[in-house]
Amino acid sequence: MHVDPSDTRGWRLVTGGGRGPQPHLIDLWTALVEGLVPDTVVDVGVNYGEFLLPPDYPPATRVIGIEANRRLATWLDRSVAEHPHHIE
């Protein structure tokens, strides 16, 4: 996961192993995806992608991430492009 090293939230993600200050919520998100096997997953307010990127989504799941902060777009785009399940 790529983050802006000068950003406090980004730094917390780096020092928290990519899980940031909300590891239990990320575990819940991942468990829900595994248990529900959704057709579509939408993450609104993606930030750096700490919720969007970690789970292994089922192959047929459509994943949509929305982030309004353009300053994060470069970092998020890099992370998505390097994700092992990324499809153009």
C-alpha positions in Angstrom: 0.0 0.0 0.0 1.4 3.4 -1.0 1.0 6.3 1.3 2.2 9.9 1.6 4.9 9.7 4.2 4.3 13.3 5.2 0.7 12.6 6.1 -0.1 11.6 9.7 -2.7 9.0 8.6 -0.4 7.6 6.1 2.4 7.3 8.7 0.0 5.5 11.0 -0.7 3.0 8.3 3.0 2.4 7.7 3.7 1.9 11.4 0.6 -0.3 11.9 1.5 -2.7 9.1 -1.1 -1.3 6.7 -3.9 -1.7 9.2 -3.8 1.8 10.7 -5.8 2.7 13.8 -8.8 0.4 12.9 -7.5 -3.2 12.7 -10.7 -4.7 14.2 -12.8 -3.0 11.6 -10.6 -4.3 8.8 -10.9 -7.8 10.3 -14.7 -7.3 10.3 -14.8 -6.0 6.7 -12.7 -9.0 5.6 -14.9 -11.5 7.5 -18.1 -10.0 6.0 -16.7 -10.2 2.5 -15.7 -13.9 3.1 -19.0 -14.7 4.7 -21.4 -12.9 2.3 -19.5 -13.5 -1.0 -21.0 -10.2 -2.4 -21.5 -9.5 -6.1 -20.4 -5.9 -5.6 -18.3 -4.2 -2.8 -18.4 -0.4 -2.5 -15.9 1.5 -0.3 -16.9 5.2 -0.1 -14.1 7.3 1.4 -11.3 4.9 0.4 -8.4 7.1 1.8 -5.3 4.9 1.1 -7.3 1.7 0.6 -6.8 0.1 4.0 -10.3 -1.5 3.7 -10.6 -1.8 0.0 -7.3 -3.6 -0.7 -6.6 -6.2 1.9 -9.2 -8.9 1.4 -9.1 -11.5 -1.3 -12.4 -10.9 -3.0 -14.2 -13.7 -4.8 -13.3 -13.7 -8.5 -16.7 -12.5 -9.7 -16.9 -9.7 -7.1 -16.9 -6.2 -8.6 -15.0 -3.8 -6.3 -15.6 -0.1 -6.4 -13.7 2.5 -4.5 -14.6 6.1 -4.2 -12.3 8.8 -2.8 -13.1 12.5 -3.0 -9.7 13.7 -1.8 -7.6 14.3 -5.0 -4.4 14.5 -3.0 -4.8 10.8 -2.2 -5.5 9.8 -5.8 -1.8 9.3 -6.8 -1.1 7.1 -3.8 -4.3 5.1 -4.2 -3.8 4.6 -7.9 -0.4 3.2 -7.3 -1.7 0.8 -4.7 -4.5 -0.4 -6.9 -2.2 -0.8 -9.9 0.1 -3.1 -7.9 -2.6 -5.1 -6.2 -2.4 -8.8 -7.3 -6.1 -8.8 -8.3 -6.0 -5.6 -10.3 -7.8 -5.7 -13.6 -7.5 -2.9 -16.1 
